[in-house]
């Protein structure tokens, strides 16, 4: 069990498309465990690998008492839509009405590489769509109407955590570089 720090809005990994998992190994199982532990500790309804700094197509969810995970998801969305409050562990303290498909059929793999299909509606459908968006570098605020997005961005700028993701830390080598890399 290892609870990981959650990346905040402004961290470039949240805007980067994650790559497909090809090795279903011990490291992937550890990643799923870390995602699950971090999500439950936060607490949240879902957590995607990029939110803890890992650029792989993996996410977990915790909805209505059920914990699950999906690797390399592919979604089939219903035409029927739902509106509801949505938040994000990478944008803490903000919840805004967001439009999503009412139901979803998600196909992918479990942590052992076995094919799985998850069917969900309402909150589970919302969580699966939200986390899959993270894997594509999309945040829920990108899906808001212009008016709601403007309001959300105002709240974000006024939040205590805004700007904490900041610029990446640049480490300087303690070894002589001979003028290279300065």
KOLBABA-803729 format. One line per field, with one value per atom (N, C-alpha, C, O): residue number from 1; residue in one letter; atom name; x, y, z. Coordinates in steps of 0.2 Angstrom, whole numbers. Layout:
REM KOLBABA-803729
k = c(NUM;...);
r = c(A;...);
a = c(CA;...);
X = c(X;...);
Y = c(Y;...);
Z = c(Z;...);
This chain:
REM KOLBABA-803729
k = c(1;1;1;1;2;2;2;2;3;3;3;3;4;4;4;4;5;5;5;5;6;6;6;6;7;7;7;7;8;8;8;8;9;9;9;9;10;10;10;10;11;11;11;11;12;12;12;12;13;13;13;13;14;14;14;14;15;15;15;15;16;16;16;16;17;17;17;17;18;18;18;18;19;19;19;19;20;20;20;20;21;21;21;21;22;22;22;22;23;23;23;23;24;24;24;24;25;25;25;25;26;26;26;26;27;27;27;27;28;28;28;28;29;29;29;29;30;30;30;30;31;31;31;31;32;32;32;32;33;33;33;33;34;34;34;34;35;35;35;35;36;36;36;36;37;37;37;37;38;38;38;38;39;39;39;39;40;40;40;40;41;41;41;41;42;42;42;42;43;43;43;43;44;44;44;44;45;45;45;45;46;46;46;46;47;47;47;47;48;48;48;48;49;49;49;49;50;50;50;50;51;51;51;51;52;52;52;52;53;53;53;53;54;54;54;54;55;55;55;55;56;56;56;56;57;57;57;57;58;58;58;58;59;59;59;59;60;60;60;60;61;61;61;61;62;62;62;62;63;63;63;63;64;64;64;64;65;65;65;65;66;66;66;66;67;67;67;67;68;68;68;68;69;69;69;69;70;70;70;70;71;71;71;71;72;72;72;72;73;73;73;73;74;74;74;74;75;75;75;75;76;76;76;76;77;77;77;77;78;78;78;78;79;79;79;79;80;80;80;80;81;81;81;81;82;82;82;82;83;83;83;83;84;84;84;84;85;85;85;85;86;86;86;86;87;87;87;87;88;88;88;88;89;89;89;89;90;90;90;90;91;91;91;91;92;92;92;92;93;93;93;93;94;94;94;94;95;95;95;95;96;96;96;96;97;97;97;97;98;98;98;98;99;99;99;99;100;100;100;100;101;101;101;101;102;102;102;102;103;103;103;103;104;104;104;104;105;105;105;105;106;106;106;106;107;107;107;107;108;108;108;108;109;109;109;109;110;110;110;110;111;111;111;111;112;112;112;112;113;113;113;113;114;114;114;114;115;115;115;115;116;116;116;116;117;117;117;117;118;118;118;118;119;119;119;119;120;120;120;120;121;121;121;121;122;122;122;122;123;123;123;123;124;124;124;124;125;125;125;125;126;126;126;126;127;127;127;127;128;128;128;128;129;129;129;129;130;130;130;130;131;131;131;131;132;132;132;132;133;133;133;133;134;134;134;134;135;135;135;135;136;136;136;136;137;137;137;137;138;138;138;138;139;139;139;139;140;140;140;140;141;141;141;141;142;142;142;142;143;143;143;143;144;144;144;144;145;145;145;145;146;146;146;146;147;147;147;147;148;148;148;148;149;149;149;149;150;150;150;150;151;151;151;151;152;152;152;152;153;153;153;153;154;154;154;154;155;155;155;155;156;156;156;156;157;157;157;157;158;158;158;158;159;159;159;159;160;160;160;160;161;161;161;161;162;162;162;162;163;163;163;163;164;164;164;164;165;165;165;165;166;166;166;166;167;167;167;167;168;168;168;168;169;169;169;169;170;170;170;170;171;171;171;171;172;172;172;172;173;173;173;173;174;174;174;174;175;175;175;175;176;176;176;176;177;177;177;177;178;178;178;178;179;179;179;179;180;180;180;180;181;181;181;181;182;182;182;182);
r = c(X;X;X;X;X;X;X;X;X;X;X;X;X;X;X;X;X;X;X;X;X;X;X;X;X;X;X;X;X;X;X;X;X;X;X;X;X;X;X;X;X;X;X;X;X;X;X;X;X;X;X;X;X;X;X;X;X;X;X;X;X;X;X;X;X;X;X;X;X;X;X;X;X;X;X;X;X;X;X;X;X;X;X;X;X;X;X;X;X;X;X;X;X;X;X;X;X;X;X;X;X;X;X;X;X;X;X;X;X;X;X;X;X;X;X;X;X;X;X;X;X;X;X;X;X;X;X;X;X;X;X;X;X;X;X;X;X;X;X;X;X;X;X;X;X;X;X;X;X;X;X;X;X;X;X;X;X;X;X;X;X;X;X;X;X;X;X;X;X;X;X;X;X;X;X;X;X;X;X;X;X;X;X;X;X;X;X;X;X;X;X;X;X;X;X;X;X;X;X;X;X;X;X;X;X;X;X;X;X;X;X;X;X;X;X;X;X;X;X;X;X;X;X;X;X;X;X;X;X;X;X;X;X;X;X;X;X;X;X;X;X;X;X;X;X;X;X;X;X;X;X;X;X;X;X;X;X;X;X;X;X;X;X;X;X;X;X;X;X;X;X;X;X;X;X;X;X;X;X;X;X;X;X;X;X;X;X;X;X;X;X;X;X;X;X;X;X;X;X;X;X;X;X;X;X;X;X;X;X;X;X;X;X;X;X;X;X;X;X;X;X;X;X;X;X;X;X;X;X;X;X;X;X;X;X;X;X;X;X;X;X;X;X;X;X;X;X;X;X;X;X;X;X;X;X;X;X;X;X;X;X;X;X;X;X;X;X;X;X;X;X;X;X;X;X;X;X;X;X;X;X;X;X;X;X;X;X;X;X;X;X;X;X;X;X;X;X;X;X;X;X;X;X;X;X;X;X;X;X;X;X;X;X;X;X;X;X;X;X;X;X;X;X;X;X;X;X;X;X;X;X;X;X;X;X;X;X;X;X;X;X;X;X;X;X;X;X;X;X;X;X;X;X;X;X;X;X;X;X;X;X;X;X;X;X;X;X;X;X;X;X;X;X;X;X;X;X;X;X;X;X;X;X;X;X;X;X;X;X;X;X;X;X;X;X;X;X;X;X;X;X;X;X;X;X;X;X;X;X;X;X;X;X;X;X;X;X;X;X;X;X;X;X;X;X;X;X;X;X;X;X;X;X;X;X;X;X;X;X;X;X;X;X;X;X;X;X;X;X;X;X;X;X;X;X;X;X;X;X;X;X;X;X;X;X;X;X;X;X;X;X;X;X;X;X;X;X;X;X;X;X;X;X;X;X;X;X;X;X;X;X;X;X;X;X;X;X;X;X;X;X;X;X;X;X;X;X;X;X;X;X;X;X;X;X;X;X;X;X;X;X;X;X;X;X;X;X;X;X;X;X;X;X;X;X;X;X;X;X;X;X;X;X;X;X;X;X;X;X;X;X;X;X;X;X;X;X;X;X;X;X;X;X;X;X;X;X;X;X;X;X;X;X;X;X;X;X;X;X;X;X;X;X;X;X;X;X;X;X;X;X;X;X;X;X;X;X;X;X;X;X;X;X;X;X;X;X;X;X;X;X;X;X;X;X;X;X;X;X;X;X;X;X;X;X;X;X;X);
a = c(N;CA;C;O;N;CA;C;O;N;CA;C;O;N;CA;C;O;N;CA;C;O;N;CA;C;O;N;CA;C;O;N;CA;C;O;N;CA;C;O;N;CA;C;O;N;CA;C;O;N;CA;C;O;N;CA;C;O;N;CA;C;O;N;CA;C;O;N;CA;C;O;N;CA;C;O;N;CA;C;O;N;CA;C;O;N;CA;C;O;N;CA;C;O;N;CA;C;O;N;CA;C;O;N;CA;C;O;N;CA;C;O;N;CA;C;O;N;CA;C;O;N;CA;C;O;N;CA;C;O;N;CA;C;O;N;CA;C;O;N;CA;C;O;N;CA;C;O;N;CA;C;O;N;CA;C;O;N;CA;C;O;N;CA;C;O;N;CA;C;O;N;CA;C;O;N;CA;C;O;N;CA;C;O;N;CA;C;O;N;CA;C;O;N;CA;C;O;N;CA;C;O;N;CA;C;O;N;CA;C;O;N;CA;C;O;N;CA;C;O;N;CA;C;O;N;CA;C;O;N;CA;C;O;N;CA;C;O;N;CA;C;O;N;CA;C;O;N;CA;C;O;N;CA;C;O;N;CA;C;O;N;CA;C;O;N;CA;C;O;N;CA;C;O;N;CA;C;O;N;CA;C;O;N;CA;C;O;N;CA;C;O;N;CA;C;O;N;CA;C;O;N;CA;C;O;N;CA;C;O;N;CA;C;O;N;CA;C;O;N;CA;C;O;N;CA;C;O;N;CA;C;O;N;CA;C;O;N;CA;C;O;N;CA;C;O;N;CA;C;O;N;CA;C;O;N;CA;C;O;N;CA;C;O;N;CA;C;O;N;CA;C;O;N;CA;C;O;N;CA;C;O;N;CA;C;O;N;CA;C;O;N;CA;C;O;N;CA;C;O;N;CA;C;O;N;CA;C;O;N;CA;C;O;N;CA;C;O;N;CA;C;O;N;CA;C;O;N;CA;C;O;N;CA;C;O;N;CA;C;O;N;CA;C;O;N;CA;C;O;N;CA;C;O;N;CA;C;O;N;CA;C;O;N;CA;C;O;N;CA;C;O;N;CA;C;O;N;CA;C;O;N;CA;C;O;N;CA;C;O;N;CA;C;O;N;CA;C;O;N;CA;C;O;N;CA;C;O;N;CA;C;O;N;CA;C;O;N;CA;C;O;N;CA;C;O;N;CA;C;O;N;CA;C;O;N;CA;C;O;N;CA;C;O;N;CA;C;O;N;CA;C;O;N;CA;C;O;N;CA;C;O;N;CA;C;O;N;CA;C;O;N;CA;C;O;N;CA;C;O;N;CA;C;O;N;CA;C;O;N;CA;C;O;N;CA;C;O;N;CA;C;O;N;CA;C;O;N;CA;C;O;N;CA;C;O;N;CA;C;O;N;CA;C;O;N;CA;C;O;N;CA;C;O;N;CA;C;O;N;CA;C;O;N;CA;C;O;N;CA;C;O;N;CA;C;O;N;CA;C;O;N;CA;C;O;N;CA;C;O;N;CA;C;O;N;CA;C;O;N;CA;C;O;N;CA;C;O;N;CA;C;O;N;CA;C;O;N;CA;C;O;N;CA;C;O;N;CA;C;O;N;CA;C;O;N;CA;C;O;N;CA;C;O;N;CA;C;O;N;CA;C;O;N;CA;C;O;N;CA;C;O;N;CA;C;O;N;CA;C;O;N;CA;C;O;N;CA;C;O;N;CA;C;O;N;CA;C;O;N;CA;C;O;N;CA;C;O;N;CA;C;O;N;CA;C;O;N;CA;C;O;N;CA;C;O;N;CA;C;O;N;CA;C;O;N;CA;C;O;N;CA;C;O;N;CA;C;O);
X = c(4;0;4;9;3;7;3;1;1;-3;1;7;-1;4;1;-5;5;3;-1;0;-7;-11;-9;-8;-8;-6;-12;-17;-10;-15;-15;-10;-21;-22;-16;-14;-13;-7;-1;4;-1;4;3;-2;9;8;6;3;7;5;-3;-5;-6;-14;-16;-22;-12;-14;-11;-11;-7;-4;-8;-10;-8;-12;-7;-1;-10;-7;-6;-10;-1;1;-2;-4;-4;-7;-2;4;-5;-1;0;-5;6;8;11;11;13;16;11;10;8;4;8;7;12;17;16;11;21;21;20;17;23;23;16;14;13;6;1;-3;2;-2;-1;-5;6;7;4;2;4;1;-7;-9;-10;-17;-18;-23;-14;-15;-14;-17;-8;-7;-13;-15;-16;-21;-27;-31;-29;-34;-33;-38;-28;-26;-27;-30;-24;-24;-31;-33;-35;-42;-46;-50;-45;-49;-48;-52;-41;-39;-41;-42;-42;-43;-49;-49;-55;-58;-61;-62;-61;-64;-68;-67;-71;-75;-71;-73;-65;-61;-54;-53;-49;-42;-39;-39;-36;-32;-25;-22;-21;-14;-10;-6;-12;-9;-10;-5;-15;-16;-11;-10;-7;-2;5;10;5;11;13;19;9;11;7;0;10;7;5;6;1;-2;-9;-12;-12;-20;-23;-25;-23;-26;-30;-28;-35;-39;-43;-44;-44;-49;-55;-55;-60;-66;-68;-67;-72;-76;-83;-83;-88;-94;-99;-99;-103;-109;-106;-109;-100;-97;-93;-90;-93;-89;-83;-82;-77;-71;-69;-69;-66;-64;-58;-56;-56;-50;-51;-55;-48;-49;-42;-40;-39;-33;-35;-39;-32;-33;-41;-43;-45;-52;-54;-50;-59;-62;-70;-73;-73;-80;-85;-83;-90;-96;-101;-104;-103;-107;-115;-116;-119;-126;-128;-124;-133;-135;-139;-139;-142;-145;-140;-135;-142;-137;-140;-146;-135;-137;-133;-127;-135;-132;-131;-135;-125;-124;-118;-113;-117;-111;-105;-106;-100;-94;-88;-88;-84;-78;-72;-72;-66;-60;-55;-54;-51;-46;-40;-36;-39;-34;-36;-32;-43;-45;-50;-56;-46;-50;-55;-53;-60;-65;-70;-74;-69;-73;-78;-76;-85;-90;-94;-97;-95;-99;-103;-102;-109;-114;-111;-109;-110;-107;-111;-114;-111;-115;-111;-106;-114;-111;-116;-122;-114;-118;-121;-118;-127;-131;-128;-128;-126;-123;-117;-116;-114;-107;-106;-108;-103;-100;-93;-91;-89;-82;-78;-80;-74;-71;-63;-61;-60;-53;-50;-52;-45;-42;-42;-42;-41;-40;-32;-28;-30;-23;-18;-12;-22;-18;-19;-16;-22;-22;-28;-29;-33;-39;-44;-45;-47;-52;-58;-61;-61;-66;-71;-69;-77;-82;-86;-89;-86;-90;-96;-95;-102;-108;-110;-111;-111;-113;-118;-117;-122;-126;-125;-122;-128;-128;-121;-116;-120;-113;-107;-102;-108;-103;-101;-95;-106;-105;-101;-96;-103;-99;-92;-88;-91;-84;-80;-74;-82;-79;-77;-71;-82;-80;-75;-71;-76;-71;-64;-59;-63;-57;-54;-48;-58;-55;-53;-48;-57;-54;-47;-43;-46;-39;-34;-29;-36;-31;-29;-24;-34;-33;-31;-31;-29;-27;-33;-32;-39;-45;-47;-47;-49;-51;-59;-61;-62;-70;-71;-77;-67;-68;-68;-71;-65;-65;-72;-73;-76;-83;-88;-94;-87;-92;-94;-90;-100;-102;-98;-94;-97;-93;-94;-89;-100;-102;-100;-97;-101;-99;-92;-89;-88;-81;-78;-73;-81;-78;-79;-75;-85;-86;-82;-79;-81;-76;-69;-65;-67;-60;-59;-54;-64;-64;-63;-59;-67;-66;-59;-56;-57;-50;-45;-40;-45;-40;-40;-35;-46;-47;-45;-45;-44;-43;-36;-32;-35;-29;-23;-18;-25;-21;-18;-13;-22;-20;-13;-11;-10;-3;2;8;0;5;8;13;4;8;14;19;13;18;22;20;28;33;37;37;39;43;49;52;51;57;63;63;68;74;79;81;82;88;94;95;99;105;110;111;114;119;124;127;126;132;139;144;138;144;146;142;153;155;152;152;149;145;149;147;155;159;155;157;150;147;141;137;140;134;128;128;122;116;115;111;118;117;112;110);
Y = c(-6;0;6;7;11;17;22;22;27;33;38;40;40;44;51;52;56;63;64;61;67;69;75;80;75;80;85;83;92;97;100;100;103;107;112;115;111;115;111;113;104;100;97;95;97;96;88;87;84;77;76;72;81;81;82;81;86;88;83;85;78;73;67;64;65;58;53;52;48;42;37;37;33;28;21;20;17;10;6;6;2;-3;-9;-11;-11;-17;-23;-28;-21;-26;-26;-22;-32;-33;-37;-43;-33;-36;-34;-31;-35;-34;-26;-24;-22;-15;-12;-7;-15;-13;-15;-11;-21;-22;-18;-16;-16;-11;-4;0;-2;4;4;9;-1;-2;-1;2;-5;-4;3;5;6;13;18;22;17;21;20;24;13;12;15;18;14;16;24;27;27;34;37;42;34;36;35;40;29;28;33;35;35;39;46;50;48;55;58;64;56;50;53;59;48;50;45;39;46;41;38;33;41;38;41;47;38;41;38;32;42;40;40;44;36;35;42;44;46;53;57;61;56;60;59;63;53;52;52;49;55;56;50;50;45;40;40;40;40;42;35;34;31;25;25;28;21;21;16;10;18;14;19;25;17;20;16;10;19;15;19;25;16;19;16;10;20;18;21;27;18;20;15;9;18;14;8;3;9;3;-2;-6;-1;-5;-2;4;-6;-3;-7;-13;-4;-7;-4;2;-7;-4;-6;-11;-2;-4;-1;4;-6;-4;-4;-8;1;3;3;-1;7;7;10;14;7;9;10;5;16;17;17;20;15;15;19;16;25;30;30;29;30;31;37;42;38;44;48;55;45;48;52;49;58;62;63;62;65;66;73;74;77;82;81;78;83;82;85;87;86;89;84;78;87;84;87;93;84;87;82;78;84;81;81;87;76;76;81;83;82;86;94;98;95;102;102;102;101;101;106;112;104;109;112;117;110;113;107;102;109;104;108;113;106;110;105;99;108;104;102;107;96;94;89;84;89;85;79;80;73;67;62;63;57;51;48;47;46;43;36;34;32;25;24;28;19;18;10;7;8;1;2;4;0;1;-6;-10;-6;-13;-11;-6;-16;-15;-22;-27;-21;-27;-26;-20;-31;-31;-31;-31;-30;-30;-36;-36;-41;-47;-48;-53;-43;-44;-47;-49;-49;-52;-47;-42;-49;-44;-43;-48;-37;-36;-31;-27;-31;-26;-24;-28;-17;-14;-10;-6;-12;-8;-4;-7;3;7;13;15;15;21;26;24;32;37;38;40;37;39;35;38;29;24;27;27;28;30;37;38;41;48;47;50;42;41;38;40;33;30;35;35;39;44;49;51;52;57;54;57;48;45;43;44;41;40;47;47;52;59;60;63;59;60;56;59;50;47;50;49;54;58;65;69;67;74;79;85;76;81;81;76;87;88;90;92;88;90;97;98;102;109;110;115;106;107;105;107;102;99;104;103;109;114;119;120;121;127;133;133;137;143;147;149;148;151;148;151;141;137;137;137;136;136;142;142;148;154;155;157;152;152;148;149;142;137;139;139;142;145;151;151;155;160;157;159;151;148;145;145;142;139;144;143;150;155;158;160;157;160;154;156;148;143;143;146;140;140;136;138;131;127;129;127;134;137;139;143;137;139;134;135;129;125;120;118;118;114;117;114;124;128;125;121;128;126;120;119;115;109;111;116;108;109;107;102;111;110;108;112;102;100;102;100;104;106;100;98;98;92;95;100;91;93;92;93;88;87;92;95;93;98;96;90;101;99;102;100;105;107;112;113;116;121;118;122;112;108;108;107;109;109;114;114;120;126;131;136);
Z = c(0;0;0;4;-5;-5;-8;-14;-3;-5;-9;-6;-15;-19;-18;-18;-19;-20;-27;-32;-26;-32;-35;-32;-42;-46;-47;-47;-46;-47;-54;-57;-55;-61;-62;-58;-68;-69;-71;-74;-68;-69;-76;-78;-80;-88;-89;-94;-84;-86;-86;-89;-83;-83;-90;-92;-94;-101;-106;-112;-104;-109;-110;-105;-116;-117;-115;-116;-111;-108;-113;-118;-112;-117;-115;-109;-120;-119;-115;-115;-110;-106;-111;-114;-111;-114;-110;-112;-104;-99;-93;-89;-93;-87;-82;-81;-78;-74;-67;-65;-62;-55;-55;-50;-59;-58;-60;-57;-64;-66;-60;-58;-57;-51;-45;-42;-44;-39;-41;-36;-47;-49;-48;-45;-49;-48;-40;-38;-36;-29;-26;-22;-29;-27;-29;-25;-35;-37;-33;-30;-31;-27;-20;-17;-17;-10;-10;-5;-15;-15;-16;-13;-20;-22;-15;-14;-12;-6;0;4;0;5;4;9;-2;-4;-1;2;-1;-5;-11;-12;-16;-23;-26;-24;-31;-35;-40;-44;-42;-47;-47;-44;-50;-50;-56;-57;-60;-66;-65;-61;-68;-67;-68;-64;-73;-74;-68;-66;-64;-58;-52;-48;-53;-48;-52;-49;-58;-62;-66;-68;-67;-72;-78;-78;-84;-90;-94;-100;-90;-93;-93;-88;-97;-98;-93;-94;-87;-81;-76;-75;-74;-69;-64;-66;-58;-53;-52;-54;-49;-47;-41;-39;-37;-31;-31;-29;-33;-34;-31;-32;-26;-23;-20;-20;-16;-13;-17;-14;-24;-28;-30;-32;-29;-31;-37;-38;-42;-48;-52;-50;-57;-61;-68;-70;-73;-80;-83;-82;-87;-91;-98;-101;-102;-109;-111;-115;-108;-109;-116;-119;-118;-125;-123;-120;-124;-122;-127;-133;-126;-130;-126;-121;-128;-124;-127;-133;-122;-124;-127;-126;-131;-134;-129;-129;-124;-118;-114;-112;-112;-108;-101;-99;-96;-89;-87;-90;-83;-80;-73;-69;-70;-63;-61;-65;-54;-51;-52;-52;-54;-55;-52;-53;-49;-46;-48;-52;-46;-48;-42;-39;-41;-35;-37;-33;-44;-46;-47;-48;-45;-45;-38;-39;-32;-26;-24;-26;-21;-19;-24;-22;-30;-36;-38;-40;-38;-41;-45;-43;-51;-56;-60;-61;-62;-66;-73;-77;-75;-81;-85;-81;-91;-95;-97;-100;-96;-98;-101;-101;-105;-107;-101;-96;-101;-96;-94;-88;-99;-98;-103;-108;-101;-104;-104;-99;-109;-110;-111;-116;-106;-106;-107;-103;-112;-113;-112;-114;-109;-108;-105;-106;-100;-97;-89;-87;-86;-79;-78;-83;-72;-70;-72;-72;-74;-76;-84;-87;-87;-95;-97;-103;-93;-95;-97;-94;-103;-106;-101;-98;-100;-96;-99;-103;-98;-100;-94;-90;-93;-87;-90;-95;-88;-90;-84;-79;-85;-80;-82;-88;-77;-79;-73;-68;-74;-69;-66;-70;-59;-56;-59;-60;-60;-63;-70;-71;-74;-81;-81;-84;-76;-75;-73;-76;-68;-66;-72;-72;-75;-81;-86;-88;-88;-93;-91;-94;-84;-81;-81;-83;-79;-78;-85;-86;-90;-97;-100;-104;-99;-101;-98;-102;-92;-89;-93;-94;-96;-100;-106;-110;-109;-115;-114;-119;-108;-106;-106;-107;-105;-104;-97;-94;-95;-88;-89;-94;-83;-84;-85;-88;-83;-84;-92;-94;-96;-103;-106;-112;-102;-105;-103;-104;-99;-96;-102;-106;-101;-105;-104;-99;-109;-108;-101;-98;-99;-93;-87;-82;-87;-81;-81;-75;-86;-86;-83;-79;-85;-83;-75;-72;-73;-66;-62;-57;-65;-62;-62;-57;-67;-67;-62;-59;-61;-56;-49;-45;-47;-41;-40;-35;-46;-46;-44;-40;-47;-46;-39;-36;-36;-29;-24;-18;-26;-21;-18;-21;-12;-9;-12;-12;-16;-19;-26;-29;-29;-36;-36;-32;-41;-42;-39;-40;-35;-31;-36;-35;-42;-46;-50;-51;-51;-53;-58;-62;-59;-64;-61;-55;-66;-63;-60;-62;-55;-51;-56;-59;-56;-60;-56;-51;-56;-52;-56;-62;-52;-55;-53;-47;-58;-56;-52;-53;-47;-42;-46;-43;-52;-55;-60;-63;-62;-67;-73;-75;-77;-83;-89;-95;-88;-93;-98;-104;-95;-99;-102;-105;-102;-105;-101;-95;-104;-100;-95;-90;-96;-91;-94;-91);
